[in-house]
Amino acid sequence: MPFVELLRQAEAGDKYAQYSVGDSYATGRGVAKNDEEAVNWWLRAARNGIAEAQNHMGLYTSTE
């Protein structure tokens, strides 16, 4: 799925798309790499109950 469509779904509240947008920003897949945006989208997904996003947030905060 193209990043623009994924972002549209994420902005509409799709928690799985939010997680994927975070991954895209973290890896630079389909969009410029941006760690701040990755964390922003993973946090949204984590708040919506996505365990993988919660895991990313736990790992992220333990390295700061």
C-alpha positions in Angstrom: 0.0 0.0 0.0 1.4 3.5 -0.9 2.5 5.5 2.1 0.0 8.3 1.3 -2.9 5.9 1.6 -1.5 4.4 4.8 -1.2 7.8 6.3 -4.8 8.7 5.3 -6.0 5.6 7.1 -3.8 6.3 10.2 -5.1 9.9 10.4 -8.7 8.5 10.2 -8.0 6.4 13.3 -7.0 3.0 12.0 -4.7 1.7 14.8 -3.0 -0.9 12.5 -2.2 1.9 10.0 -0.9 4.1 12.8 1.6 1.3 13.7 2.6 0.8 10.1 3.1 4.6 9.6 5.4 4.5 12.7 7.3 1.7 11.1 7.6 3.5 7.8 9.0 6.6 9.5 11.4 4.5 11.6 12.8 2.6 8.6 12.5 5.3 5.9 10.3 2.9 3.9 8.2 5.0 1.5 9.0 8.2 3.4 12.0 10.1 4.7 13.3 8.5 8.0 12.1 10.5 11.0 12.4 9.0 14.5 10.2 11.7 16.1 7.3 11.0 13.7 7.9 7.2 14.2 7.5 7.7 18.0 4.4 9.9 17.5 2.6 7.3 15.4 3.7 4.3 17.6 2.4 6.2 20.6 -1.0 6.7 18.9 -1.1 2.9 18.1 0.0 2.0 21.6 -2.8 4.0 23.1 -5.2 2.1 20.8 -4.0 -1.2 22.2 -1.5 -2.4 19.6 1.0 -4.5 21.6 3.8 -4.2 19.1 3.6 -0.4 19.4 3.5 -0.6 23.2 6.7 -2.8 22.9 8.4 -0.2 20.7 7.5 2.6 23.2 8.9 0.5 26.1 12.1 -0.1 24.2 12.4 3.5 23.2 11.9 4.9 26.7 14.3 2.4 28.2 17.1 3.7 25.9 16.8 7.3 26.8 
